[in-house]
Amino acid sequence: MNKRAWHEVSLSAKVLYQLPFNIRATLLKYRMLTRACRLVMSFGASQQIVWGQTNGAPSALESTTRVTNSLYTSLSSSYSTSSNWQGQDQRNFSFLGNVLYKHSAQDSTHSHAHQVLADLGYLKFVDSLWVKSVDRFQVNLLWAAHARRFEHAYSILLNTQFLPNTTWRYDLELQRSSSTSVGGFLRPFTLEAGYGAVLRFWNTSSINFAFATLKLSGYPKEITAPQFQDATLIQSHAMNYYMSYGLGLITAINKPIGQRLQWLNNSRAFCNGFDKDHANFEISNMLIVKLWKYIQFRFDTRLAYNPLLNYQVQFRQEALVGVFYEQ
C-alpha cells in the first residue's frame, strides 16, 4: 500500500474514532453493508460470464434450419376437333387445373419434405356429355434422419380423388342411356406407411426407398375387378378394403435445367410380388419450358397401372401452352 492510501485510511479511522458511539456504529454497519453489496455484485457478474460461455459447443441459437416452400398452379382450357376415317366428327372443350405445393425443412440432424398434388380436369363434348378426364389428390409426407448419403426415412402417402365418377349404361328396353355416380373423396383411396432410406440430390430432389411398406386401400365394389372381389380384408356395403405388405418407391424430382427449362417428376410404385397381380405404379413426368413470365409450354406424360381396376396400362399425354403461376 502506498503512503497516500495509508494516510487516507489513517485519516478516515481517526475521524471515525472521534465521532460519537452511535454514529460510529451506524457508519461501520454502512461500510460493512457496502462491502457486502460489492461482493454480491462482483459474484453476480462472474456468474453471468460463466453462464454465457459455450466451451466450444454450438448453442441452440447457433443452429440453423433451412426452410423451402414452392407453389405451382395452372388453369388451362382448349378446344379440339377431329374426324376419323369413318367420317365421324368429334368436337370438345377441355378444362384442366392443377396445384403442386412443396414444403421442406432441414437442420444439422433431421429434415422433412412434404408435398400436396391436386389435379382436376373435364372434357365437354359439343352437344353431348361432360366427362371427367383427370381427378387426383395426393399427399406425400417424408421425415428423415441425416446420415452420409442415404438417410433413414419414414413416409406416409395418401392417394385419392375429389369427385365421384360417372358411368353410363344404355338400356335396350327403355332405349335410353342412364348415368350412375360411383365413388368420391376417399373412394377409392390408397394409404401407404413405410420405413426405409431416402436418397437426396439436386438440393430439392429425392427418391424414397421404403423397404418395409404397409399398404391399405379401398375401392368401390362397382369398379373392383372381379378376380379381386373375394381377396378382401374387410367388406362394407359399398367398399372392398385390402391390406398388403411389400416394397414402396416414391420419387420427388424438381430439376431446373438452365433459365427456361424445368423437369418435374412425382411417381410412386409398390410391389409385393413379381407378377401382374402384385404390382402397381403411377408415373407423372412433366417438362416445362418457360416462354415469358407467366406463359409456359408444358409436356405432361402420365402412366398408371392398377390390377384392382384393370390389367391395362393407362396412358395420358398432354402438350399445352398456357398461363401458369409459380412462387
N, C-alpha and C positions, 0 to 999 in steps of 0.2 A: 504494500500500500504506500503511495507517495505521501509527501509531507502535507500537501494541500488537503487530500482526503482525510488524513489523520486529524488535522486541525479542525475540519468541518465536523467530524464525528465527536471530537472532544468538546467543541463549542455547543453542539446540539445536546450532548449529555449534560454539560454544565448548566445550560439554560433549563433543561428539563428538570434537573435536580433542584433548582431554585424555585420552581413553581409549587403551589400548594399541593397537598397529597391527593385530593380528589381529582384535580385537573391532571396531575401526573398519571394517575391510574387510567383516566379516560384516554389520554394520548397514547399510553402504552398499549391499551386494548386496540386503539385505532391502527397503530403501526403493525401489530400482530395480525389484525384482520386484513390490512393491505397486503402484507406479505403472503398470507394465505390465498387471497384472491389472485395475486400474481402467479403463485404456484399452480392454481387451478387453471388459469388462462393458459399458462405455458403447457400444462399437461394436455388440455383440450386441443391446442394447436398441434402438438406432436401426434396425438391420436388421429387427427384429421389427415395428416401427411401419411401416416401408416395406412389408413383406410383407402387412400387414393392410389396406393401402389398396386401394380398388377403382376409384379415379379416375372414379366415377360410373357404371361398368358393373355390371350385376347379376351376382352370383356364382351358382354352381351351387346353393348352399343357398337363395338367394332365389327361384329358380324353383319354381313350384308345379304339381302335377299333380292334376287333379280326377278322381277315380275314382268310378264309379257302378255298383252291382250291384242287380239286381232279379230276383225269382223269383216266378212264378205257377204254381200247381199246382192240379189239381182231380181229383176222383174222384166220379163220379155214376152213378146207376142209375135205371131207370124201368121201368114195366110199362104196356103198352098193349093194347087190344083193339079190333078194328074188324070191321065187316061190310059187304060191298058189296051192290050191287043184285041179285046172283045168289044171295044168301044164304050166301056163303062167309065164314066167320069166321076171323079171324087174331088170335092172341094171342102176344105176345113180350115178353121181357125185354131191356133194353138196358143195357150196361155200357160206360162211357167214362172214360178217363183222359187227361190232357194235362199237359204241362210246358212252360213258356216261361222260359228264363233269358237275361238280358241283362247284358252287361258292357261298359263304355265307360270310356275314359281320355282326358284331353285336357290338353295344356300349351300353351305360347305358340306352338309351331311345328307340332306334329303331334298326331294323335289316332287312335284306333281304336275301333271299335264292333263287337262280336261278339255273336251270339245263337244259341241252340240251341232248336229247337222239336221236340216229340215228341207224337204223338197215337196212341192205340190204343183201338179200340172193337169190341165184338162184339154181335150180336143172337142171342138164344136163343129160337127158336120153340117154343112149348109142344108137347111130344110130337113134336118134329121136330129140325131141324138147328141147329148153331151156324154162324153166318155172320159173317165179318169185315166190319164196316161202315166202319171207317176205320183206316188204318195209314200213318203218315208220320213220317219223321225228316229234319230239315233243319238244316244248319249254314251260317251266313252270317257270313263274315269280311270286315271292311272296314277298310282303312288309308287315312288321308287326310293331306295336307299343307295347312296353312292358307293361304287367300288371303283375299279380301274376303268375298264371299258364297258363291260356288262354290269348292269345294276339289278339288284333284287327288286322285284316289282309285284304289286298287287293291282289287279284290274277288275273293273266292272263294266259290262257292255249291255246296254238295253237297246233293242231294235223293235220298232213297231210302226204303226201308221196312224194318220189323223182321222180320216173319214171312212165310212163304210163303202164297200164295193157294191156295184150294181150288176146283177146278172139278168140277162134277157132270155126268155123262152117263148117259143112260138107254139101256140095251142092250135092244133089242127082242127079240133071240133069247133072252137069258137072263131077260128080264122083270124086270130089277132095275137099280138105279142104282149107279154106281161113281164114286169120287172120285179125283182126281189132284191132287197138290201141285205148284204151279208157282211158281218164283221163290224169293225170300228176301231176306236182307240184301245190299244192292248188286246185286240182281237184281229189278227194274230199278234203274238209277241215272242221275243227271244231274249232271255236274260242269262248272261254268262258271267261267272265269277272265277277268276283264275289267279294262279301264282306261278311266277317264272322269272325270266330275266328280260330286260329291255336294253336294246342297243340304240344309242343316240348318235346322230351325225348331222352335219349341216346346221348346227345350232338349234333349229326348231323342228327337226325331223326325228322319227323314232320308229322302231319295229319291236313290238312286244311279243316275245315267245312265251306263251302261257302253257307250260308243260303239264300242269295239273289244272284242268278246267272243268267245272261243274256247270252243266247247261240245263236250263229249264225252259221249256217252250210250250205254247198253247196255240191251237188252231181251231177255227170253227169247223164243225163236222161237215158242213156243206162243201168245203174246199179241201178237206183232207183226202189224200189219195187212198183208194180202197184197200191196198195192201198194208196200210198202216193203221187201219181202224181198230184192230184188236191188239196193237202193240203199245197201248197207252198205260201211263202210270195212274192217272185219275180221269174219270169221265164225269162231266156235268151234263146238264140238259142240252147245252148248245156247243160245248167245247170239249176237245181232247187235249190232255196235258201229257207231256213227255219229259223224261229226265234221262240224261246221258253224261258220261264222264270220258274225257279224252284230251286232245291237244288242240289248243287255240292259237291263232296268229292274228295280230292286229297291226296294221300299218297306218302311220300318220305322217305323210311327207309333204313338206312345203319348201320348195326349192326355187328361188329366183335365179333366172339364167340371163344375166345381163340386165339392162334397164327396162326392157319391154316384154320379156318372156318370163313366164312362171309356170311351174309344174306342181299340181296338187294331186295327191293320191290318198284316198281313205278306203281301205279294204279290210276285209275280215275273212277268216276261214276257220273251220272246225272239222275235226275228224276223229273218230274212234274205231276206225277200220279202213281197209283198203279196197272197198268196193263201192258201187254206186248208191247203196243204201245207207252208208255210214259216213258220208262226207257232204259238206255244203259250203258254199262260199259266195261272197258278194264283192265284186271289184268295181271301184269307182275311180276313174282316171280322167283328169282334166288338164288341158293345155290352154293357157291364157296368153293372148297377145294384146298388149296394151297399145291401142292406136293413138288415143288422145284423151287425156284426163279421165273422164268417165265413160268413154267409148272403148269397148273391148271386143275382141273376137275370141270366142270360146269353142273349143273342140272337146266335147264331152263323150266319153265311152264308158259303158256300164255292162257288166256281165254278172249273172246271178244263177245259182243252181241250188235247188232245194228239193230233195226227193220226196218230202212230205207233201209237196204240191204237185210236182211234175218231174219226170226224168229229163225233160228237155232243158237245155241251157237257154236262159232268157238273155236277149241282147238288145241294147238300145244305143243308138248313135245319134248325136246331135251336133250340128255346127251352126252357130248363130253369131250375129253382130247385134249388140245391144248396149243399153246404158246400165252401168253397174256402179255400186258404191262400195268402197273399201275404207277401212280405218285401222 
